[in-house]
Structure formats: structure tokens, C-alpha cells
Amino acid sequence: MIKVSNVTKSYGQLKVLKGIDLHVEEEEIICLMGASGAGKSTLLHIMGTLDKPDNGSVEIHGQNVFALSDKDLSVFRNRHIGFVFQFHHLLPEFTAIENICLPALIARKSRKEAMKEAEKLLSIFNLSNRADHKPSELSGGEQQRIAVARALINKPLIVFADEPSGNLDSENALELHKLFVELRTLMHQTFVIVSHNHSFASMADRVLQIKDGLIIHDATQ
């Protein structure tokens, strides 16, 4: 699914990534762990095409993504990559179902088609009764599940998540982690997730430890 080859990234004199090589298989759940400043989020953002490496390449499903034009890369990102962040970034003026629909509408799917797919996701997440609620009317756990549903609306090849449970209490964090595992089975989804949560790491297929811009340990569970 993903092949990262000799990726480096610096910001000024600070070398954040120093030559990363890794692969991710289809339907695999990968957990990236390491201390703050180790390079986890930078690597995630490069793999997710939100940032570009100084050197090296990233292939997603055989496509060298950074060989694409900026316009084509944006289209590829919208259609094939989902994102979940620590802070859900839901638009406060829109309802839950409208927030979920946004990536599908950007991909120029009809509103009817987008709403139908969003309703399916709300049902899977047991949130059908919250469809017309705005984010301020939802709990933190509900908001984050809506953000996950939004990431899945275009049936992406892969979902990248950066500390998705970092803003949740332990109970909601556990429920979110279980949801990722269920979605892998139910929707054949692939996940790469940055997390400091050791209970989630125990659920992942592989844990990659990153230190000082390098992968120092790759452990299959």
C-alpha cells in the first residue's frame, strides 16, 4: 500500500527526518511512537502528502505521489487519503452529517450520494440519532467519531491519524481505538496512527519506534 524510501526533511538547520524507509501493507494498522520532536508527525504529514520531503520518495498504491502536479496531488489526496487529527476540526456551523459529507462534496459527488454514504457511516458508528446535531451539541467522543466518519466518506486507500485520542478521556480513547480495529475488518481499511497511547499500540499490527528522525525499532505484534 505504501512505500517510503530514504525520506529526509529539515527545517532550517534542524534535521527532523534523517532517511526513513518503511512499508505499509493493505489492511494493516501501524502505530508510530516516540518522544516529542522525534519526527512522528512530520513523517505522517509527508506520508499523507500534507508536506513534501527534501529527498526520497513516497509511493501510495504504486503512485509516486510527489511526482504529481500540485493540482493532481490535491485530487489524489481528497479521493484516496483520509485524515484524523487530535482536534477534530469540525465546522461549527454545520451538522454532524454535513461535516461528514464535506470531502465527498469536494470530490464533486452529488449531495444525495454523499448524504447516503454519510448515513451509512453514522449507522456503523451508532450515531444516527446525532446526525442533525452541531458539534457543540456532541460529546468529545462523538465529535471525534464524526471526524473519523468524515475521513472515511470517500472510501480512502489509507487513513492517517495524528494523536486521535490525545484529547479524549481514557474511556472514549479506548472506544476510539477499538473502532479503528473494527473498521479495518469491516471496511478493509488501512491505518497509520501517531500515538503515545500504549493500550492502542498493543492493538496495532506493528509498532514503529522513532527517535531522532530515524526508525529504531519495527515490531510486529
Secondary structure as GFF3:
##gff-version 3
##sequence-region A 1 221
A	DSSP	beta_strand	2	11	.	.	.	ID=ss1
A	DSSP	beta_strand	14	24	.	.	.	ID=ss2
A	DSSP	beta_strand	29	33	.	.	.	ID=ss3
A	DSSP	alpha_helix	40	47	.	.	.	ID=ss4
A	DSSP	beta_strand	55	60	.	.	.	ID=ss5
A	DSSP	beta_strand	63	64	.	.	.	ID=ss6
A	DSSP	three_ten_helix	65	67	.	.	.	ID=ss7
A	DSSP	alpha_helix	70	80	.	.	.	ID=ss8
A	DSSP	beta_strand	81	85	.	.	.	ID=ss9
A	DSSP	alpha_helix	96	106	.	.	.	ID=ss10
A	DSSP	alpha_helix	111	124	.	.	.	ID=ss11
A	DSSP	three_ten_helix	128	130	.	.	.	ID=ss12
A	DSSP	three_ten_helix	135	137	.	.	.	ID=ss13
A	DSSP	alpha_helix	140	152	.	.	.	ID=ss14
A	DSSP	beta_strand	158	162	.	.	.	ID=ss15
A	DSSP	alpha_helix	170	187	.	.	.	ID=ss16
A	DSSP	beta_strand	191	194	.	.	.	ID=ss17
A	DSSP	alpha_helix	198	203	.	.	.	ID=ss18
A	DSSP	beta_strand	206	211	.	.	.	ID=ss19
A	DSSP	beta_strand	214	220	.	.	.	ID=ss20
###
